[in-house]
Amino acid sequence: MNKDFSRIITLLRKEKKLSQKQVAADLNVSQALLSHYEKGIRECSLDFLINIANYYNVSCDYLLGRTPQRNSSLNNISDETTSHKKIAVAQINKRVISNTLSAIYEYLIKIGNRKLSTNISKYLMLATYKMFRNVYSANKNNPREIYAIPEETYNGYTNAAMQKIATDIELLTNSNCNDFITACNEIEISADKIADEYPQLASSVFNVIQYAENSLKNLKK
């Protein structure tokens, strides 16, 4: 079984605020065996994979890290309703990103560092501007009057501005910034804490982490 499986079933359990003992009992396996699965020490059987997918109401592909979509029902929609499928996928992605941004700002409020909050906001606004303009520019008939930066330069300029701000954020959050570290040391963030403090947002945060790390691993291939 791949490493994604052990990580995902652990996050799902913590998201549901369930103990290993409870999940093991529900799935009719020993707690020790479930612990081995969650730590990646042992590979599970196909039967267990199916059972735990049903238990958490997610697809096997999701548990194996093959898709960020939790439920495979979208894949079973007929060709006649492809447009509805596309809308559903867009709605899910919108919710995942929106919820994760909400979680980020909840922690920024707790940290209380104005420079950090401002820089992260600037970075996100530039990324949003870039994506919106890419979509807007897809139709060459759309008027360009709302933009001051020329079509041929906005992508490069935006990338440069985002990189500069990303560097500022890294400098602000490194170990030499005592004010930031002091504030962060007072705020504990973990999978358990996220699931406990923000139960409505946790699944989205975990989804984003899973998708991003899968994408980064694919760069090595």
C-alpha positions in Angstrom: 0.0 0.0 0.0 1.4 3.5 -0.8 2.3 6.1 1.8 -0.7 8.2 0.9 -3.1 5.5 2.2 -1.7 5.5 5.7 -1.6 9.3 5.9 -5.1 9.7 4.5 -6.9 7.2 6.7 -5.2 8.8 9.7 -6.4 12.3 8.7 -9.9 11.0 8.0 -10.1 9.5 11.5 -8.9 12.6 13.1 -11.2 14.7 11.0 -14.2 12.7 12.3 -12.8 12.9 15.9 -12.7 9.2 16.2 -10.3 7.1 18.3 -8.3 4.2 16.8 -10.2 2.0 19.3 -13.6 3.1 18.0 -12.6 2.8 14.3 -11.0 -0.6 14.8 -14.1 -1.9 16.6 -16.4 -0.5 13.9 -14.3 -2.2 11.2 -13.9 -5.4 13.2 -10.1 -5.3 13.3 -7.7 -5.0 16.2 -6.5 -1.6 17.3 -2.9 -2.7 16.9 -3.6 -3.7 13.3 -5.2 -0.4 12.5 -2.3 1.4 14.1 0.1 -0.5 11.8 -2.0 0.5 8.8 -2.0 4.2 9.8 1.8 4.1 10.4 2.4 2.3 7.1 4.0 -0.6 8.8 1.7 -3.2 7.2 -0.2 -3.3 3.9 -4.0 -3.9 4.2 -6.0 -6.3 2.3 -8.3 -5.4 -0.6 -11.3 -6.2 1.7 -10.1 -3.7 4.3 -9.5 -1.0 1.6 -13.1 -1.4 0.5 -14.5 -1.5 4.0 -12.7 1.6 5.2 -13.6 3.5 2.0 -17.3 2.7 2.7 -16.8 3.6 6.4 -15.5 7.1 5.6 -17.8 7.4 2.5 -14.9 8.1 0.2 -13.6 6.3 -2.9 -10.7 3.8 -3.0 -9.0 6.1 -5.4 -9.1 8.9 -2.8 -7.7 6.7 -0.1 -4.8 5.8 -2.5 -4.1 9.4 -3.3 -5.1 9.0 -6.9 -7.7 11.8 -6.8 -8.5 14.8 -4.6 -12.2 14.1 -5.1 -13.5 12.2 -2.1 -16.5 10.5 -3.7 -16.3 8.6 -6.9 -20.0 9.3 -7.7 -19.0 12.2 -10.0 -17.1 9.7 -12.2 -20.3 7.6 -12.7 -22.3 10.4 -14.2 -23.5 9.6 -17.7 -22.3 11.4 -20.8 -25.7 13.0 -21.1 -25.0 14.9 -17.9 -21.4 15.8 -18.5 -22.1 19.5 -18.1 -23.6 18.8 -14.6 -20.5 16.9 -13.7 -18.3 19.8 -14.7 -20.4 22.2 -12.6 -20.3 19.8 -9.6 -16.5 19.5 -9.9 -16.1 23.3 -10.1 -18.3 23.7 -7.1 -16.3 21.2 -5.0 -13.0 22.8 -6.0 -14.4 26.2 -5.2 -15.5 25.1 -1.7 -12.2 23.3 -1.0 -10.1 26.4 -1.9 -12.5 28.8 -0.1 -12.5 26.8 3.1 -8.7 26.5 3.1 -8.4 30.2 2.7 -10.8 30.7 5.6 -8.6 28.4 7.8 -5.4 30.4 6.8 -7.0 33.7 7.8 -8.3 32.2 11.1 -4.7 31.4 12.0 -3.4 34.7 10.7 -5.9 36.4 13.1 -4.5 34.4 16.0 -0.9 35.1 15.1 -1.7 38.8 14.9 1.3 39.7 12.7 0.1 42.5 10.4 3.0 42.3 8.0 2.5 38.6 7.5 -1.2 39.0 7.0 -0.7 41.8 4.5 1.9 39.9 2.5 -0.1 36.7 2.3 -3.1 38.8 1.2 -1.0 40.5 -1.5 0.3 37.1 -2.8 -3.2 35.6 -2.9 -4.6 38.7 -4.7 -1.9 38.5 -7.3 -2.5 34.8 -7.9 -6.3 35.5 -8.2 -5.7 38.4 -10.6 -3.5 36.2 -12.7 -6.0 33.3 -12.9 -8.9 35.7 -13.6 -7.1 37.5 -16.3 -6.0 34.2 -17.9 -9.7 33.1 -18.1 -10.8 36.6 -19.2 -8.2 36.7 -22.0 -9.2 33.3 -23.4 -11.8 35.1 -25.4 -9.9 37.6 -27.6 -13.1 39.6 -28.2 -13.3 40.6 -24.5 -12.4 44.3 -24.1 -9.1 45.0 -22.6 -9.9 48.5 -21.2 -10.1 47.3 -17.6 -6.4 46.4 -17.6 -3.5 48.8 -17.5 -0.7 46.2 -17.9 -0.3 45.0 -21.5 -1.3 41.5 -22.4 2.2 40.4 -23.3 3.7 41.4 -20.0 1.2 40.8 -17.2 2.1 37.1 -16.7 5.8 37.8 -16.3 5.2 40.8 -14.1 2.7 39.0 -11.9 5.1 36.1 -11.5 7.9 38.4 -10.5 5.7 40.3 -8.0 4.5 37.0 -6.5 8.1 35.7 -6.1 9.2 38.9 -4.4 6.3 38.7 -1.9 7.0 35.0 -1.4 10.6 35.9 -0.5 9.3 38.6 1.9 7.1 36.0 3.6 9.9 33.5 3.9 12.1 36.2 5.5 9.3 37.2 7.9 8.7 33.6 9.0 12.2 32.3 9.4 13.7 31.5 12.7 15.5 34.9 13.0 12.2 36.8 13.3 11.7 36.7 17.1 8.3 38.4 17.1 6.8 36.0 14.6 8.3 32.9 16.3 7.0 34.1 19.7 3.5 34.5 18.4 3.5 31.2 16.5 4.8 29.3 19.5 1.6 30.2 21.3 -0.5 28.6 18.6 -0.5 24.9 18.1 -1.4 23.6 14.7 -1.8 19.9 14.0 -4.2 17.6 12.2 -6.0 17.0 15.5 -6.2 20.7 16.2 -7.5 21.6 12.8 -10.2 18.9 13.0 -11.1 20.0 16.5 -11.2 23.8 16.0 -12.4 24.0 12.5 -14.5 20.8 11.7 -16.2 22.5 8.8 -12.9 23.4 7.2 -10.7 20.5 8.0 -11.5 18.2 5.1 -10.8 21.0 2.7 -7.4 21.7 4.3 -6.5 18.1 4.1 -7.6 17.9 0.5 -5.4 20.8 -0.5 -2.4 19.3 1.3 -3.0 15.9 -0.4 -3.4 17.5 -3.9 -0.4 19.8 -3.5 1.9 17.0 -2.3 0.8 14.6 -5.0 1.5 17.4 -7.6 5.0 18.0 -6.1 5.8 14.3 -6.1 4.7 14.0 -9.8 7.4 16.6 -10.6 10.0 14.1 -9.8 8.7 11.6 -12.4 
